[in-house]
Amino acid sequence: MKILFQSADADAQESMDMLAAHLPQARFQLWPQGKDEAHDVAVCWKPPADFFRGRQFKAIFNMGAGVDALLLDPELPAETPIYRLEDAGMAAQMEEYASWAALTYLRNFNVYARQQKQAQWNQLEPRARESFPVGVMGLGLLGQRVARYLSGLGFTVRGWNRSERRIEGVQCYAGEAALGEFLAGTQMLVCLLPLTPATRGVLNRQLLSQLPKGAALVSIGRGLHLVQEDLIALLDAGHLAGATLDVLPQEPLPPDNPLWHHPLVTVTPHISAQTLLSESMRQIGGKIAAFARGEPVSGLIDRSKGY
C-alpha cells in the first residue's frame, strides 16, 4: 500500500515516522515528495489547495476530528470515503476543561478573581451543584463524554442534539422543536457542535437570549459558531454572566480584539483538547490496517451532514 502523508504542522516528518511504525508493510511519501505519483491512501491535515488536484485515493484519513475545512476543498474527490480522528486523548481533556468551567461559574471563582483586582472582600451565597443545570449542545463522541463526566460530578446535566440520544444520567432533547426548552433550563451552555453550514453563527443573539438571565457560555467546539458582537451585547446588557471561549472566529485572536479585555470573558488559546500525537498515529494506523483488510472502519464522514 502506498500512502501519501501531508501535514501543515512543523512535525510532519515525526508524525509520518510514528504512523509508519504501525504500518511496516506500507510505503510512505511525505508531501510534496511523490506529488506526481499514484497512491492508495491519503493521510492529511489542513492540506494545501493543490493536494487533491487530479488525484484519486481509495480512502482519505483526516488527522483531526473536525472536517469542515476539508469538505470545503473544491478539489476533494467526490466519492472517496473520508475517515476522521476519534478522541485520541481529547475526550479526557474536554472533560477537564468543561468541569473547570462549570466549577468556576458554580463557585463564582470568576467573580472572586475580578474582586481581587479591586481589593474587594465580598463573600457570595454558595450554590448546590444540582441547582446549577449544565447544558451540553452537541452530543457526538466528545459531547457525550463531557455530559457523562459532569453528571458524575453531581451536576444536573441536560443535552441537546439534532437527532435523538439516550445517555444515562442526562436529560436529552432532540431537534429544533426542543431547543428552546433545553436552553431555558440551562445555567451554563457548553457548545460542542460540529461546524456545518447550519451551525455557523449558531451562538448568536437569538439563541443565547433564550438562556436564563445570569447564564454562562462555554464554547469549545468551533470558533465560527460564535457571533462575537451578539455575545458582547448580551454580556454588557447583563443577560449573560460570563463566557469562557477556547475557540474563536479568528485564531490567533488579534491583540486588539475586545474579547481579550472584557471583564466577563475568559479566553484560552484553543487548548481545551489538544491532539496527542502518539495516540493519533496509533489510531490512524489501526484504521488504515482495517481498511486494507476490508474490515469496517469507524469515523466515516457523512458528507451530507458535514461530519
N, C-alpha and C positions, 0 to 999 in steps of 0.2 A: 504494500500500500504506500502510495506517495502522498505526503502531507505538506501543504503549503502553510507556513506559520507566519502570522503577522501580528504585531502588537505596537501600539503607539507609545507604550511605556519604555523607559530607558533600559529596563532589564529584560528586553525581548530575548536576547541570547540565553540568558539564565533560565527564563521561563521555558523556552523551547527545549533546552537540555533536560530540564526536570520532566517535561512531558515525554521526551524521547526515552527516558529511563523506564517509563511504564509501558512503552511500545517498542521493544527492542527489534522487532522484525520490520518495523516501518522505516521508510526513507523520508527524512525531513529536509526541507529547504526553507531558509529564513528570507522572507520578503525584504528587498526586491529581487534577491537571487532566485533564479528559476521562474521569473515572471512570464517568460515566453514558453514555458513547458506546461504539459498537462499534468494535473494532479487529481487524485481521488477525493481528497478531503481538504477543506479549508478550516483552519483554526485562526480566529481573528478577534481583534479588539480595536474598535474605532478605526476601521480600515480607511485608507485614502480613497479619493474619488475614482481612481482607475483600477482599484483592486479587483473588482469583479468584471471589468470591461472585457467582453469577448471570451469569458471563461465559463466553463461548466464544471460543477462538482457533484459528486454523489451525495454529499452532505456538508453542511456548514455548522461549525461549533463556535458559539459566541462565548468569549471569556468574561462573561458578566451575566447578571440576572436580567438587566434591562436591555431590550432590543429595539426600543423606539427609534433610535438614530439609525440603526442598521436597516430597519424596514423602510426608511425614507430614501435609501440609496436607489436612484433610478436604474442603476446597472445590476442590482441584485437579481440573480436568476429567479424566474417566476415560480418554478416548480420544485426547486431544491429544498429538501427538508432542512429546517434550522433548529438546532438544539441549544438551549441556554444553560448557563450555570445555575445550579440549585444549591442554596445555602452556602456551602464551602466555608463554614465557620462564621457566616454573617448573622445567622439567627440568634446565637447567644449574645452577640454584640448588640443587636437590636433590642433584645430583652433587657439588657443592662441599661441602654440609653433610655428606653421608654420608662423603665422603673425609676431611674434617676429623675426624669422629668416629672413623673407622677408624684414622687415623694417631695420634690421641690415645691410643686404647687399645693399639694395637700398640707404640708407643714409650713407653708409661707416662707420658705427659705429665700425665695427671690425677693420678697418684701423686706426681710431682715437684712439682706445684702444691700438694698437701697438705703435702709435706715442707718446702717453702719457708716456709709459715706457721709451721712448728715449728723453723725454722732447722736442718734436718737435711740433711747431705751424704751421700747414700747412692745409689751407682750400682747400677742393676738390670741383670740379664742381658738383653742385646738378643735380639729375636726376628726371624726372617725372615718376610717377608710371606706367602710360600707356606705357612708353618706356622700362619697365623692365618686360618682359614676364616671368611668373612663370608657370612651367610645373608640373602637378601632375601625377605621374606614378602609376597607380593602382586606379581604380575608384569604389571600393567597397563602403560600407556604410561610412567608415571614410574618404576615398578619396573624395567622392562626397561632404561631409560636408566641408572639407578643401577647395576644389575648389570653392564652392559657397561662402564661407566666404571671401576668398581672392578677389574674383570678387567683392563682396560687399564693400571691402575696396578700390576699384578703380584700382586694378591691372589687367593687361591683363593676363588672365588665359587660359592655354591650358591643356588638359587632354588626357592621353593615357590609353587604356585598351585592354586586349586581345580580348574581344567581344565589340560590339558597345554599346555606352552610349549616351544619349542626356541630357545635363544639360544646363539650361538657363544661358546665360552669359559666357559659357565656350566653347571654340573651341575644339571639341572632335576628337580624332584619334583612330583607332582600328586596331589591328593586326600587324604582323611583317612588312608587306609592308609599313605601315605608320609610323613606329618607327623612321626612320632616319629623316623624315621631322619634326616630333614632336620634336626631340632632337635639330635639327639645329636651331629652333626658340625659344629655351628655355634658358633664362638667369639664372634662378635658378630652379634646378630639385629637387622636393620633392618626395622621393620614399616611397610609401605606398602599395607596392605589398604584396601579401601573400607569404609565403615561401613554395615552391614546388620544386621538382627536376629540373624543368625548370627555376626557378628563383634563385636557389642557385648560388652565384657568379655572378649575373647579373650586378652588379655595378663594372665592370671590365674596363680595358683599352679600349677594342674595343667599348664598349657602351659610356663611359664617354668622349672618344675622339671626339665623334660626337656632343658634346655640343660646342657652340661657345667659342672662346678664352675669358677668363675672367669670365666664368660662375661659379656658385657655386652649391654645392651638399648639400642637407638636407636629411639625412637618418633617418627615424622614423618608418620604417616597421619592418624588421627583420635583426638582426646582420649578419647573414650568406649570405645576399645579397652582402656584400661588399668584394672585393678583396683588402685588405689593401695595399699591395705592389704597385698595379696599381694606387691607389688613390695618394699615396705619390709621385710616379714618375711623375704624371701629375701636382701635386701641385708644385713640385720642378722645373719642366720644364716651369712653368708659364702658362700652358694651363688653369688650374683651378685657380680661385682667392681665393677659400676658401671652407671649408667643415664643416658642423655642424652635429655631429654624436651623436645620442641618443641611438642607438642600435649598438652593436659591435660584431664581430665574437666570442670573448671571453669575458664573463662577470662574475665577475667584471674585468675590464681592468687591466692587471698586471701593477704595478708601473713602470716597465722598458720599457713599450711599447712606441715607439716613437711618437704615436699619442698624448700622454699627453703634449708633449713639442713642437710639431710642431707649428710654428708661424701662420700658416694659418688654423689651425684646432681648433674647439671648441668641447669639449666633455662634455656631460651631462650624469648622471648615470641612463639611462632608466626611465626618468620621464616625457616624453612628454605626456603620457596619463596613469595615474595610476588608477587602478580599484577602484571604490568607493564601499566599502563592502556592505553597506545597500542597495544601488541601485541594486547591482549584485544579492543579495539574493532575493530581491523583484522580479526581472526579472525571475530568475530561478524558483522561486516558482510559478509564473504565467505560465511558460512553462510547468512545471510538472502537474499543475492542468488542463491545457488544454489537455495535453496528456492523463491524466486519464479519461477525459470526452469524449475522442475520437475525439477531435477537431484538426484542423491543427495547427502545431507548427512552428513558424518561427525559422530561424537559423539552419535549417537542412543542414548537411555537404554533399557535393557531393564528395565521396571518389575518383572518377576518376579525379577530378580537384585538390584535396588536400586542399580544403577549402569550 
